[in-house]
Amino acid sequence: MSLKGALSRWLVEPNSGVFLGNPTARVRDLLWRMAVEKCRNGTVVQIWSHRGPQGYKFRTHNLKKCEFVDFEGMALVRWPHAAKKEENTGIDGSLTTK
């Protein structure tokens, strides 16, 4: 069975590749294992409601462009920035580069 077919048994697909639902913790863990096994080079992100400061928990697999980070109990997304020249604006508004 395809991953998409398995996920659509338990979840709805409001947009291509995005699945939404409220399965039990057991089913959530089963779907997670299946998604990770079948994702090949893809990315898997699972987010579910949880009693806590943000109201949700998450787990990720094979993120490439960003990473989720726990910062003192808060889930944040960190995006790497491309190396670029440090720029400063002078008092007169002119742009200077270091």
PyMOL CGO cylinders between C-alpha atoms (Angstrom):
from pymol import cmd
from pymol.cgo import CYLINDER

trace = [
    CYLINDER, 0.00, 0.00, 0.00, 1.22, 3.49, -0.79, 0.3, 1, 1, 1, 1, 1, 1,
    CYLINDER, 1.22, 3.49, -0.79, 2.02, 5.93, 1.99, 0.3, 1, 1, 1, 1, 1, 1,
    CYLINDER, 2.02, 5.93, 1.99, -0.56, 8.40, 0.72, 0.3, 1, 1, 1, 1, 1, 1,
    CYLINDER, -0.56, 8.40, 0.72, -3.23, 5.69, 0.71, 0.3, 1, 1, 1, 1, 1, 1,
    CYLINDER, -3.23, 5.69, 0.71, -2.38, 4.60, 4.25, 0.3, 1, 1, 1, 1, 1, 1,
    CYLINDER, -2.38, 4.60, 4.25, -2.43, 8.17, 5.55, 0.3, 1, 1, 1, 1, 1, 1,
    CYLINDER, -2.43, 8.17, 5.55, -5.74, 8.92, 3.85, 0.3, 1, 1, 1, 1, 1, 1,
    CYLINDER, -5.74, 8.92, 3.85, -7.39, 6.08, 5.76, 0.3, 1, 1, 1, 1, 1, 1,
    CYLINDER, -7.39, 6.08, 5.76, -6.90, 8.00, 9.02, 0.3, 1, 1, 1, 1, 1, 1,
    CYLINDER, -6.90, 8.00, 9.02, -6.47, 11.61, 7.94, 0.3, 1, 1, 1, 1, 1, 1,
    CYLINDER, -6.47, 11.61, 7.94, -7.90, 14.12, 5.46, 0.3, 1, 1, 1, 1, 1, 1,
    CYLINDER, -7.90, 14.12, 5.46, -5.72, 15.73, 2.81, 0.3, 1, 1, 1, 1, 1, 1,
    CYLINDER, -5.72, 15.73, 2.81, -6.67, 19.44, 2.53, 0.3, 1, 1, 1, 1, 1, 1,
    CYLINDER, -6.67, 19.44, 2.53, -3.69, 20.13, 0.24, 0.3, 1, 1, 1, 1, 1, 1,
    CYLINDER, -3.69, 20.13, 0.24, -1.40, 17.83, -1.69, 0.3, 1, 1, 1, 1, 1, 1,
    CYLINDER, -1.40, 17.83, -1.69, 1.03, 16.16, 0.70, 0.3, 1, 1, 1, 1, 1, 1,
    CYLINDER, 1.03, 16.16, 0.70, -0.52, 17.79, 3.81, 0.3, 1, 1, 1, 1, 1, 1,
    CYLINDER, -0.52, 17.79, 3.81, -2.55, 15.49, 6.06, 0.3, 1, 1, 1, 1, 1, 1,
    CYLINDER, -2.55, 15.49, 6.06, -4.70, 16.58, 8.97, 0.3, 1, 1, 1, 1, 1, 1,
    CYLINDER, -4.70, 16.58, 8.97, -6.54, 14.64, 11.62, 0.3, 1, 1, 1, 1, 1, 1,
    CYLINDER, -6.54, 14.64, 11.62, -6.82, 13.70, 15.27, 0.3, 1, 1, 1, 1, 1, 1,
    CYLINDER, -6.82, 13.70, 15.27, -5.88, 10.01, 15.57, 0.3, 1, 1, 1, 1, 1, 1,
    CYLINDER, -5.88, 10.01, 15.57, -5.13, 8.29, 18.87, 0.3, 1, 1, 1, 1, 1, 1,
    CYLINDER, -5.13, 8.29, 18.87, -1.53, 8.32, 20.13, 0.3, 1, 1, 1, 1, 1, 1,
    CYLINDER, -1.53, 8.32, 20.13, -1.17, 4.67, 19.04, 0.3, 1, 1, 1, 1, 1, 1,
    CYLINDER, -1.17, 4.67, 19.04, -2.31, 5.39, 15.49, 0.3, 1, 1, 1, 1, 1, 1,
    CYLINDER, -2.31, 5.39, 15.49, -0.20, 8.58, 15.41, 0.3, 1, 1, 1, 1, 1, 1,
    CYLINDER, -0.20, 8.58, 15.41, 2.93, 6.56, 16.27, 0.3, 1, 1, 1, 1, 1, 1,
    CYLINDER, 2.93, 6.56, 16.27, 2.05, 3.89, 13.70, 0.3, 1, 1, 1, 1, 1, 1,
    CYLINDER, 2.05, 3.89, 13.70, 1.58, 6.53, 10.98, 0.3, 1, 1, 1, 1, 1, 1,
    CYLINDER, 1.58, 6.53, 10.98, 4.87, 8.17, 11.99, 0.3, 1, 1, 1, 1, 1, 1,
    CYLINDER, 4.87, 8.17, 11.99, 6.83, 4.92, 11.63, 0.3, 1, 1, 1, 1, 1, 1,
    CYLINDER, 6.83, 4.92, 11.63, 5.20, 4.20, 8.29, 0.3, 1, 1, 1, 1, 1, 1,
    CYLINDER, 5.20, 4.20, 8.29, 5.88, 7.72, 6.97, 0.3, 1, 1, 1, 1, 1, 1,
    CYLINDER, 5.88, 7.72, 6.97, 9.54, 7.64, 8.02, 0.3, 1, 1, 1, 1, 1, 1,
    CYLINDER, 9.54, 7.64, 8.02, 10.07, 4.19, 6.46, 0.3, 1, 1, 1, 1, 1, 1,
    CYLINDER, 10.07, 4.19, 6.46, 8.47, 5.14, 3.15, 0.3, 1, 1, 1, 1, 1, 1,
    CYLINDER, 8.47, 5.14, 3.15, 9.56, 8.77, 2.74, 0.3, 1, 1, 1, 1, 1, 1,
    CYLINDER, 9.56, 8.77, 2.74, 12.83, 7.91, 0.95, 0.3, 1, 1, 1, 1, 1, 1,
    CYLINDER, 12.83, 7.91, 0.95, 14.52, 11.31, 0.51, 0.3, 1, 1, 1, 1, 1, 1,
    CYLINDER, 14.52, 11.31, 0.51, 11.45, 13.30, 1.53, 0.3, 1, 1, 1, 1, 1, 1,
    CYLINDER, 11.45, 13.30, 1.53, 10.69, 15.20, 4.69, 0.3, 1, 1, 1, 1, 1, 1,
    CYLINDER, 10.69, 15.20, 4.69, 8.21, 14.22, 7.39, 0.3, 1, 1, 1, 1, 1, 1,
    CYLINDER, 8.21, 14.22, 7.39, 6.87, 16.63, 10.01, 0.3, 1, 1, 1, 1, 1, 1,
    CYLINDER, 6.87, 16.63, 10.01, 4.24, 15.55, 12.51, 0.3, 1, 1, 1, 1, 1, 1,
    CYLINDER, 4.24, 15.55, 12.51, 2.50, 18.03, 14.80, 0.3, 1, 1, 1, 1, 1, 1,
    CYLINDER, 2.50, 18.03, 14.80, -0.21, 17.18, 17.33, 0.3, 1, 1, 1, 1, 1, 1,
    CYLINDER, -0.21, 17.18, 17.33, -2.07, 18.98, 20.10, 0.3, 1, 1, 1, 1, 1, 1,
    CYLINDER, -2.07, 18.98, 20.10, -0.61, 18.73, 23.58, 0.3, 1, 1, 1, 1, 1, 1,
    CYLINDER, -0.61, 18.73, 23.58, -1.22, 20.42, 26.89, 0.3, 1, 1, 1, 1, 1, 1,
    CYLINDER, -1.22, 20.42, 26.89, 1.75, 22.72, 27.21, 0.3, 1, 1, 1, 1, 1, 1,
    CYLINDER, 1.75, 22.72, 27.21, 2.85, 26.31, 26.68, 0.3, 1, 1, 1, 1, 1, 1,
    CYLINDER, 2.85, 26.31, 26.68, 2.35, 26.22, 22.91, 0.3, 1, 1, 1, 1, 1, 1,
    CYLINDER, 2.35, 26.22, 22.91, -0.48, 23.70, 22.79, 0.3, 1, 1, 1, 1, 1, 1,
    CYLINDER, -0.48, 23.70, 22.79, 1.34, 21.25, 20.52, 0.3, 1, 1, 1, 1, 1, 1,
    CYLINDER, 1.34, 21.25, 20.52, 4.28, 18.88, 20.19, 0.3, 1, 1, 1, 1, 1, 1,
    CYLINDER, 4.28, 18.88, 20.19, 6.15, 17.89, 17.05, 0.3, 1, 1, 1, 1, 1, 1,
    CYLINDER, 6.15, 17.89, 17.05, 8.72, 15.57, 15.55, 0.3, 1, 1, 1, 1, 1, 1,
    CYLINDER, 8.72, 15.57, 15.55, 10.62, 15.81, 12.30, 0.3, 1, 1, 1, 1, 1, 1,
    CYLINDER, 10.62, 15.81, 12.30, 12.55, 13.54, 9.97, 0.3, 1, 1, 1, 1, 1, 1,
    CYLINDER, 12.55, 13.54, 9.97, 15.01, 14.56, 7.25, 0.3, 1, 1, 1, 1, 1, 1,
    CYLINDER, 15.01, 14.56, 7.25, 14.44, 18.33, 7.34, 0.3, 1, 1, 1, 1, 1, 1,
    CYLINDER, 14.44, 18.33, 7.34, 16.64, 20.06, 4.80, 0.3, 1, 1, 1, 1, 1, 1,
    CYLINDER, 16.64, 20.06, 4.80, 15.84, 23.76, 4.72, 0.3, 1, 1, 1, 1, 1, 1,
    CYLINDER, 15.84, 23.76, 4.72, 15.08, 24.47, 8.37, 0.3, 1, 1, 1, 1, 1, 1,
    CYLINDER, 15.08, 24.47, 8.37, 15.11, 22.82, 11.75, 0.3, 1, 1, 1, 1, 1, 1,
    CYLINDER, 15.11, 22.82, 11.75, 12.75, 22.78, 14.68, 0.3, 1, 1, 1, 1, 1, 1,
    CYLINDER, 12.75, 22.78, 14.68, 14.49, 23.63, 17.94, 0.3, 1, 1, 1, 1, 1, 1,
    CYLINDER, 14.49, 23.63, 17.94, 13.35, 23.41, 21.54, 0.3, 1, 1, 1, 1, 1, 1,
    CYLINDER, 13.35, 23.41, 21.54, 14.23, 26.69, 23.26, 0.3, 1, 1, 1, 1, 1, 1,
    CYLINDER, 14.23, 26.69, 23.26, 13.37, 26.60, 26.96, 0.3, 1, 1, 1, 1, 1, 1,
    CYLINDER, 13.37, 26.60, 26.96, 10.23, 24.60, 26.28, 0.3, 1, 1, 1, 1, 1, 1,
    CYLINDER, 10.23, 24.60, 26.28, 9.16, 26.62, 23.25, 0.3, 1, 1, 1, 1, 1, 1,
    CYLINDER, 9.16, 26.62, 23.25, 9.29, 25.11, 19.75, 0.3, 1, 1, 1, 1, 1, 1,
    CYLINDER, 9.29, 25.11, 19.75, 11.00, 27.43, 17.29, 0.3, 1, 1, 1, 1, 1, 1,
    CYLINDER, 11.00, 27.43, 17.29, 11.90, 27.10, 13.61, 0.3, 1, 1, 1, 1, 1, 1,
    CYLINDER, 11.90, 27.10, 13.61, 15.48, 28.01, 12.75, 0.3, 1, 1, 1, 1, 1, 1,
    CYLINDER, 15.48, 28.01, 12.75, 16.25, 28.92, 9.12, 0.3, 1, 1, 1, 1, 1, 1,
    CYLINDER, 16.25, 28.92, 9.12, 19.93, 28.97, 8.15, 0.3, 1, 1, 1, 1, 1, 1,
    CYLINDER, 19.93, 28.97, 8.15, 20.94, 32.20, 6.47, 0.3, 1, 1, 1, 1, 1, 1,
    CYLINDER, 20.94, 32.20, 6.47, 23.27, 32.38, 3.52, 0.3, 1, 1, 1, 1, 1, 1,
    CYLINDER, 23.27, 32.38, 3.52, 26.67, 33.87, 4.23, 0.3, 1, 1, 1, 1, 1, 1,
    CYLINDER, 26.67, 33.87, 4.23, 26.53, 37.51, 3.19, 0.3, 1, 1, 1, 1, 1, 1,
    CYLINDER, 26.53, 37.51, 3.19, 28.43, 40.69, 3.80, 0.3, 1, 1, 1, 1, 1, 1,
    CYLINDER, 28.43, 40.69, 3.80, 27.63, 42.50, 7.02, 0.3, 1, 1, 1, 1, 1, 1,
    CYLINDER, 27.63, 42.50, 7.02, 25.96, 45.77, 6.17, 0.3, 1, 1, 1, 1, 1, 1,
    CYLINDER, 25.96, 45.77, 6.17, 25.53, 48.84, 8.33, 0.3, 1, 1, 1, 1, 1, 1,
    CYLINDER, 25.53, 48.84, 8.33, 23.61, 52.00, 7.67, 0.3, 1, 1, 1, 1, 1, 1,
    CYLINDER, 23.61, 52.00, 7.67, 25.38, 55.21, 8.65, 0.3, 1, 1, 1, 1, 1, 1,
    CYLINDER, 25.38, 55.21, 8.65, 23.74, 58.16, 10.44, 0.3, 1, 1, 1, 1, 1, 1,
    CYLINDER, 23.74, 58.16, 10.44, 23.11, 59.89, 7.11, 0.3, 1, 1, 1, 1, 1, 1,
    CYLINDER, 23.11, 59.89, 7.11, 21.37, 56.75, 5.73, 0.3, 1, 1, 1, 1, 1, 1,
    CYLINDER, 21.37, 56.75, 5.73, 24.29, 55.74, 3.51, 0.3, 1, 1, 1, 1, 1, 1,
    CYLINDER, 24.29, 55.74, 3.51, 25.01, 52.03, 3.25, 0.3, 1, 1, 1, 1, 1, 1,
    CYLINDER, 25.01, 52.03, 3.25, 28.46, 50.84, 4.28, 0.3, 1, 1, 1, 1, 1, 1,
    CYLINDER, 28.46, 50.84, 4.28, 29.84, 47.31, 3.93, 0.3, 1, 1, 1, 1, 1, 1,
    CYLINDER, 29.84, 47.31, 3.93, 32.45, 45.73, 6.17, 0.3, 1, 1, 1, 1, 1, 1,
]
cmd.load_cgo(trace, "trace")
